[in-house]
Amino acid sequence: QVQLVESGGGLVQPGGSLRLSCAASGFTVSNYFMSWYRQAPGKERELVATISIADGFTNYADSVKGRFTISRSNIRNTLYLQMNSLRPEDTAVYYCQRRTGNYWGQGTQVTVSS
């Protein structure tokens, strides 16, 4: 049974950092194309970052490029999103996704505010 569980969200001041985790079960993270999405209030869900199978090639939305880093741990079977230099416009619920089969986690809230 495929399951994705996000954690690590919270309230942070502008300029701060957070690391989101997405613990996977029922499959091996490194064998699948994985993504982070986010959805801000009143807006559509948007793609933030992706990591491909095998070579681990990463790609980012222009709005987060240079600030966010997607990675994975084969030992922990977990997907991560390191978020630095956070801005108020990064406030959203963040979701991890396994593209094959379109599996989603429940989301974790990130709020950037002073």
C-alpha positions as CSV (number, residue, x, y, z in Angstrom):
1,Q,0.0,0.0,0.0
2,V,1.5,3.3,-1.1
3,Q,1.6,6.0,1.5
4,L,3.2,9.4,1.7
5,V,3.4,11.4,4.9
6,E,4.7,15.0,4.9
7,S,6.1,16.7,8.0
8,G,8.3,19.7,8.9
9,G,6.1,22.6,8.1
10,G,5.5,25.4,10.5
11,L,5.7,29.2,11.1
12,V,9.0,30.9,10.1
13,Q,10.1,34.5,9.7
14,P,11.0,35.9,6.3
15,G,14.6,34.9,5.5
16,G,14.3,31.7,7.6
17,S,14.6,28.1,6.6
18,L,12.6,24.9,6.9
19,R,13.2,21.3,5.8
20,L,10.1,19.3,4.7
21,S,10.1,15.6,4.8
22,C,8.0,13.1,2.9
23,A,8.2,9.6,4.4
24,A,7.3,7.0,1.9
25,S,6.0,3.4,2.4
26,G,4.9,0.7,0.1
27,F,7.5,1.6,-2.5
28,T,11.1,2.7,-3.0
29,V,11.4,6.5,-3.4
30,S,14.5,6.2,-5.6
31,N,12.6,4.1,-8.2
32,Y,10.0,6.7,-8.9
33,F,9.8,10.3,-10.2
34,M,8.9,12.4,-7.2
35,S,7.7,16.0,-6.9
36,W,6.8,18.7,-4.4
37,Y,3.8,20.9,-5.0
38,R,2.3,23.7,-3.1
39,Q,-1.1,25.4,-2.9
40,A,-1.6,28.9,-1.5
41,P,-5.0,30.1,-0.3
42,G,-7.2,30.9,-3.3
43,K,-4.6,29.7,-5.8
44,E,-4.1,26.6,-7.9
45,R,-1.7,23.9,-6.9
46,E,1.7,24.6,-8.4
47,L,4.7,22.4,-9.1
48,V,7.7,23.4,-7.0
49,A,10.4,20.8,-7.6
50,T,11.0,17.4,-9.1
51,I,13.6,14.7,-8.9
52,S,14.0,12.0,-11.5
53,I,14.7,8.3,-11.2
54,A,18.3,6.9,-11.4
55,D,20.4,10.0,-12.0
56,G,18.4,12.1,-9.6
57,F,18.2,15.1,-12.0
58,T,16.4,17.9,-10.3
59,N,14.2,20.7,-11.6
60,Y,12.6,23.8,-10.0
61,A,10.0,26.4,-10.5
62,D,11.6,29.8,-11.3
63,S,10.1,31.2,-8.1
64,V,12.1,28.9,-5.9
65,K,15.2,28.3,-8.0
66,G,18.4,29.0,-5.9
67,R,16.5,28.9,-2.6
68,F,14.9,25.4,-2.5
69,T,16.6,22.0,-2.8
70,I,14.8,18.7,-3.4
71,S,16.6,15.5,-2.4
72,R,16.0,12.0,-1.2
73,S,17.4,9.5,1.2
74,N,17.5,5.9,0.1
75,I,18.3,4.7,3.6
76,R,15.3,6.5,5.1
77,N,13.1,6.1,1.9
78,T,12.2,9.8,2.3
79,L,11.9,12.8,0.0
80,Y,13.1,16.2,1.3
81,L,12.6,19.8,0.4
82,Q,15.1,22.2,2.0
83,M,13.7,25.7,1.8
84,N,16.0,28.7,2.5
85,S,15.5,32.4,2.3
86,L,11.8,32.0,2.7
87,R,9.4,34.7,1.6
88,P,5.8,35.5,2.6
89,E,4.8,34.4,-0.9
90,D,6.1,30.9,-0.1
91,T,3.2,30.5,2.4
92,A,1.2,27.4,1.3
93,V,0.3,23.8,2.0
94,Y,3.1,21.7,0.6
95,Y,2.5,18.2,-0.8
96,C,4.7,15.5,-2.1
97,Q,3.6,13.4,-5.0
98,R,4.6,10.2,-6.7
99,R,3.9,10.8,-10.4
100,T,3.2,7.1,-11.3
101,G,-0.2,6.4,-10.0
102,N,-0.7,10.0,-8.9
103,Y,-0.2,9.4,-5.2
104,W,-0.3,12.4,-2.8
105,G,0.5,13.0,0.8
106,Q,-1.9,14.9,3.1
107,G,0.2,18.1,3.0
108,T,2.1,20.2,5.5
109,Q,1.4,23.9,6.2
110,V,4.2,26.4,5.7
111,T,3.6,30.0,6.9
112,V,6.2,32.7,6.4
113,S,5.4,35.7,8.4
114,S,6.9,38.2,10.8
